[in-house]
Amino acid sequence: ALSLTSALHGSGYTERDEAMGVVGDANKRIALTFDDGPSDNTLKILEILRKYGIKATFFVINSEKLDYVKNIYEAGHTVGLHSATHNYGEIYKSTQAYLDDLKVISDRVESIIGIAPKVMRFPGGSSNSVSRKYCAGVMSSLTRAVEELGYSYYDWNVSSGDALSETPSFTYIRNNVLKGARDKNSACVLMHDSDTKTTTVKALPEIIEGLMKMGYSFEPIT
């Protein structure tokens, strides 16, 4: 599985590959990641990933469909933690506020799948500037605090742009990912699987096939 810690802090070859005439380059690895779910779109994404034989990573929130985390886990994907509320004003008002929120989502996930994940992603990323409005320096404190608690946090170096509007076009999302991944050997793609991201679902097959043609091997984060 893909370890992107050094590359992304602060910032598998399949039968289907063979059928498409695409052989993954062992030196080109990519992680597809999905934030802000689970939702009904998560189930659609899981089915697409199953068809292509790809494992991905889902950073979950305390959504109405959190029980779908069991579907994610049982399909062999990585379950990561995002936050319980995803409310910047609440979670970033202090270090303890975020840690309390993180425990809520950790406990809920553990109650469903029997394990407490130790991979996570901060809402907005580990160096976001929005948090300064609520507590100056909170991200520096939080990155240290979560590591002391045994977590590994992950940002991204390719953004789909699917969070920039409610429903961006699938061609916009596809083009952002393929352009962003073109010059990299190790990539982590930010996408979202919340209930409004229907065009992300639509774009995913073309994203996967485009990345395959670039020679990427797909791996989950651990």
Disulfide bonds with the S-S distance in Angstrom:
none
